[in-house]
Amino acid sequence: MKNRGRLYGRLACLLLAALLLLPFPFWIDSSRVFVQASSFVAIGTILAGGTIWVGSILGLAFAAIALLRKRWFCRHICPVGLLLDAVSGTRSPAGVWWKRSPPIGEYIVLLTAAGAVLGYPLFLWMDPLAFLNNAFSVYGATGFPAVLASLSGMAVLLLLAMTSGDLWCARICPLGATQDLLGKTGSFCRNFRKAMRTGPGERAARGNAVWAGRRMFVAVAAGLGWSLVARKSGEAGSGRAPLRPPGAIRENEFTGLCLRCGNCMRACPSGILHPDAGQSGVRGFLSPVVRFEMDYCREDCHACTTVCPSGALQRLGLEQKNRHVIGKAGVDPALCLWGVSECHACVDSCPYEAIQVQWYEETYESFPAVDPAKCNGCGACEAVCPTGDLRAVKVRATKDGRIPPGAAG
């Protein structure tokens, strides 16, 4: 009866998750709340941002429960775990090969937490709630690469469940491992208080029961070093950074803090956000990039900045968002049709009046020119440019518009 009640509770949580993640326009922010229930995400974003923010409160509440009841979230709440249990059919037998493997998930958590201290949480994107969240992004996906990116995370988890049973949940899942580490921490604190009232022999025995400190130290040190290298490589390549959505933090931190959850892509009414297929290297794989092939970043929209659960996109009001610099537009005179047919599509389309036709005495001709003080890189000019795949007007990323974590509301 108890197990049946737990099953009904988990089914209710799965139904609630589906309702939160379906693309209903009247609760666009709900997908952000779903991912923020992860204590792994909450702790990682707090360490990376150096502050406790409103979005981390739900995850911290579940973290507090884990201190007292290890894996309570997994047993009673997690919708991903329920789906994997349904696919695997039965629990894994005691003799399976991975039962003897180390707790990989705990090392992932320690690597991520250590990296987050330096502002680059290495494996935050491995959160299972983010994988499920991204699977619902298939509703707004355009093109096969976007569909593949949306479904890839959950597809891997389901494949693991079908072939290896509980491998993900028991050994790899960083959300479950976060609860394990919190449970061990809570148990250690309780045992330590008891040990203070006992003899040294019992105290030593209890102390030896605590998880291996040497392995933890190695994982933390590796996380710090790895994060430092990742951030430095991001700084070195920041001049080649791709266009990111408005509100994006600095590139060398964005690729670590972004969960690849798909919220921003699903929320964008213009359809200009797409998963990165390698433009920014391995570090930025599947993170959102801006492409102005068909539309632009509208001046009456800031939806993407309101749905990010990790702070990779800072929440911006509409006025703040319109001041935020995505990039800067530039005109290539060699491709521009102004001199041939007096095309002025870019001039007419710019909502900020940042493009005007300018006369050049040196060449004795006129061409559209961009005023960098007015241009925020919205891409309206690039979207309407009629020159085909090689646009005469192109928006390119700059270093000026990116903001540090926590700098916006």
Stockholm file with secondary structure:
# STOCKHOLM 1.0

chainA/1-409         MKNRGRLYGRLACLLLAALLLLPFPFWIDSSRVFVQASSFVAIGTILAGGTIWVGSILGLAFAAIALLRKRWFCRHICPVGLLLDAVSGTRSPAGVWWKRSPPIGEYIVLLTAAGAVLGYPLFLWMDPLAFLNNAFSVYGATGFPAVLASLSGMAVLLLLAMTSGDLWCARICPLGATQDLLGKTGSFCRNFRKAMRTGPGERAARGNAVWAGRRMFVAVAAGLGWSLVARKSGEAGSGRAPLRPPGAIRENEFTGLCLRCGNCMRACPSGILHPDAGQSGVRGFLSPVVRFEMDYCREDCHACTTVCPSGALQRLGLEQKNRHVIGKAGVDPALCLWGVSECHACVDSCPYEAIQVQWYEETYESFPAVDPAKCNGCGACEAVCPTGDLRAVKVRATKDGRIPPGAAG
#=GR chainA/1-409 SS CHHHHHHHHHHHHHHHHHHHHSCCGGGTTHHHHHHTTCHHHHHHHHHHHTSCCGGGHHHHHHHHHHHHSTTHHHHHTCHHHHHHHHHHCSCCCTTCGGGGSCCHHHHHHHHHHHHHHTTCCTTGGGCHHHHHHHHGGGGGCCSHHHHHHHHHHHHHHHHHHHHHTTHIIIIICHHHHHHHHHHHHHHHHHHHHHHTTSCHHHHHHHHHTSCCHHHHHHHHHHHHHHHHHHHHHHHHTGGGCCCCCTTBBCHHHHHHHCCCCCHHHHHCTTCCEEECSSTTCGGGTTCEEECCSSCCCCTTCCHHHHSCSSSSBCCCCHHHHHHSCCCEEEECTTTCSHHHHCCCHHHHHCTTCCEEEEEETTTTEEEEEECTTTCCCCCHHHHHCTTTTSCSEEEECCSSSCBCTTSCC
#=GC SS_cons         CHHHHHHHHHHHHHHHHHHHHSCCGGGTTHHHHHHTTCHHHHHHHHHHHTSCCGGGHHHHHHHHHHHHSTTHHHHHTCHHHHHHHHHHCSCCCTTCGGGGSCCHHHHHHHHHHHHHHTTCCTTGGGCHHHHHHHHGGGGGCCSHHHHHHHHHHHHHHHHHHHHHTTHIIIIICHHHHHHHHHHHHHHHHHHHHHHTTSCHHHHHHHHHTSCCHHHHHHHHHHHHHHHHHHHHHHHHTGGGCCCCCTTBBCHHHHHHHCCCCCHHHHHCTTCCEEECSSTTCGGGTTCEEECCSSCCCCTTCCHHHHSCSSSSBCCCCHHHHHHSCCCEEEECTTTCSHHHHCCCHHHHHCTTCCEEEEEETTTTEEEEEECTTTCCCCCHHHHHCTTTTSCSEEEECCSSSCBCTTSCC
//
